[in-house]
Amino acid sequence: MHIDIITLFPDMFADIFSQSILKRAQNKGLFSVEVHNLRDYSTNKNHNVDDYPYGGGAGMVIMPEPLSRALDDSGAKGKRVVFPTPSGKQFTESYA
């Protein structure tokens, strides 16, 4: 199994995949992971990948162009892509 992770925080994943059962699975060739820094796919001089929402409002949104380039580079075409979003149901203790 191979997993590509596209993130703004690639260093956060180094420890996760270099220890315990995930590391043993990688050593046996059962699992591989590649972490991509989304900022590497930005074309502006500051490597920004977020912008203000169209029409105003609070918060920031990810620009589609860097994300599209990152997905193309990772070979995601025709494969399952998972996008975590804040719009899902909150995982609470009572829900668990």
MOURMO-V652309 format. One record per pair of residues at least 6 apart in sequence whose ideal C-beta (glycine too) atoms are under 7 Angstrom apart, sorted by the first residue. I is the first residue (numbers start at 1). J is the second residue. D is the distance in Angstrom with one decimal. If there is no record, write none. Layout:
I J D
I J D
This chain:
1 31 5.3
2 32 4.7
3 33 4.8
4 34 5.1
4 36 6.3
4 74 4.0
5 13 6.1
5 33 6.6
5 35 4.8
5 36 6.8
6 36 4.7
6 38 5.5
6 70 4.6
6 74 6.6
7 35 6.5
7 38 6.3
8 38 5.3
8 39 6.7
8 49 6.9
10 35 4.6
10 37 4.6
13 35 4.9
16 22 7.0
17 23 6.9
17 33 5.2
22 31 6.7
25 31 3.9
26 32 6.3
36 70 5.5
36 74 6.0
38 49 5.1
38 66 5.8
38 67 6.8
38 70 5.7
39 47 4.1
39 49 5.8
41 66 4.1
41 69 4.1
41 70 4.6
42 48 6.0
42 49 5.1
42 66 4.8
49 62 6.0
49 63 5.6
49 66 4.6
50 60 4.2
50 61 6.5
50 62 5.7
50 63 6.6
51 60 6.7
51 61 6.2
51 63 5.4
52 60 6.5
53 59 6.4
53 61 5.2
71 81 6.9
